[in-house]
Amino acid sequence: MNTIATFEILDGGLGATIQNAGRFGWQRFGVPPSGAVDEHAFDWANQLLDNPPDAPCVEIMMGGFRARALSDCWIAIAGADLNATLNDNRLAVWRTAKLRADDVLEFFSCRTGLWCYLAVEGGFNAPEFFGSVSVYERGKLGSSLKRGDALSRKKISCNIPDCISGRFTAAVEVPDYSQPLTARVVLGPQEDWFAQSEMQKFFDSKYKVTSQIDRVGYRLEGAPIRAETHDIFSEGIAYGAIQVPENGQPIVMMKDRPTVGGYPKIGTLLPEDTARLAQCRTGQTVRFEKA
């Protein structure tokens, strides 16, 4: 496939990686799906450029990412507001922008949210591991971007039309990441291991997002939920599963989660609410309701 040199990485920040929709069919071998932690923002970054839905993007966590354009290209940014600039000029989120060779793109620190997606026309080119370019560093499937790395994009058959200039995401599709989250829960598979009083406490309480959050899972803190027993055989873990360890503090499982685990699971968040939780910063509050 023909590719075009696109970016030289000047600083990878806190862990920028290439992600697409993820890899599937490998969990039985212990390989999680990985993929973008915020699918909504990932999808919009690609839609703004008329890219294929699975086109690889750069997923940037909390900022610190800098890159120099090696060629002219169109980009789109969606997700967290990481104070992005283009040649020191403020760059808006949830819209497209045109870069020229030698332009410098920077993402500083987050104003709202945690994860931002940088898409390029045609999608980034990256090596595949088990059918996906999504990086899973714990499993040594790819690595985060570092100073000196080079990124290329897939060459498309025609130039993006001028009408893409100024294209933006409709306001109704742009979440306010600063707002408290009410997340919808499908109960199970071990809901019957929790007394009715514990279930009521779970749905009546507010939980805070702790500092222990990453692509594997988000630990929450609040009213402890007690299961009748924690003796459970390891079993498969779904995206958004809410595990309850012995300390009673919920853990919501994310894209790089272990494929099996041994804590009782009170329920599973809907995928769109799991993605929204991923954008919650330490100290933000979360409530749960039945889906």
Phi, psi and omega in degrees: 000135178289137179230163180232129176301131190237310183222144164255126181281123178265332177199125181278355179068215185272005178138055176285136181223160171277130178221146167234210183287348176114176178248143187229149178094007184243002183296330179293346177257010178087013181255115180288165182291330186055211184093174184300132180286333175245093184295328181296311180293320177302313180300318182290324178302319179284321180298323182299335181254006185059032176284160170302149184302332184260014183298132182296139176238166168269124176262120185248126181258113168068356175110192182083004183268133178224140179212148177250131180290134178262348179203165175295141178196160171263139175232167170220145179236134178214153179111219183298149174272104183255030179053051182289144175226152173238112185053044177072006175257136183304137181240125184285153177269160178065036176203173182268164175206151177258130176250145173251157177307135180081357171297148179245125180253129181227145173236119188270269181222160189282135170268314174219146179075183183231328189241131181236150182240126176253114178253154178229153181306127180087339182092150179287148175266133182203155180292145179265144172230116181054044172085007180214149176273355184300129181281133174230089190296323181299329179263009179059034173259088185082181182210163178292159183282139183228162179308132180096344177293153177239141177242141174241163177241159179284133180285127179260162190286341181215162178285147176293132183293159182298339183295347179284342178299127179079003180295139181217163179278136178301143185303326182295339181265359183260110181290152171263097186292347182279347183278149174301150184253132166252113187256137182271137187238130167268118184293151176111169007273351181249034182300329182285358176273356181246128178299157181302323179295326178288322177297318180296320178298318181300316183278341180269347188263157170260141177240146177257143174285126180274182176280353181269076182223138176197193183290348179275310183193161177244117177272133180248161182225130180176208180300121182293139178253125184255126173273156180293332176206154175245010177278103184218138174290144176301139179214169182300147181243125180275156171300128180087001179299139179256100178276145178236100178285183186296334178283355175080003181265121187296147173233121179264127187273136186250201192290331180258025182299157169300150182281340175224158179198167187238020175262148174299145181243115183285335180178186181223131177289149170298145184306318182293331179279331174294318177298320179293322177299324181302335181270001180279134181268164178307130179096344177289152185260149181227135171241159180240146173219155180291135180288000000 
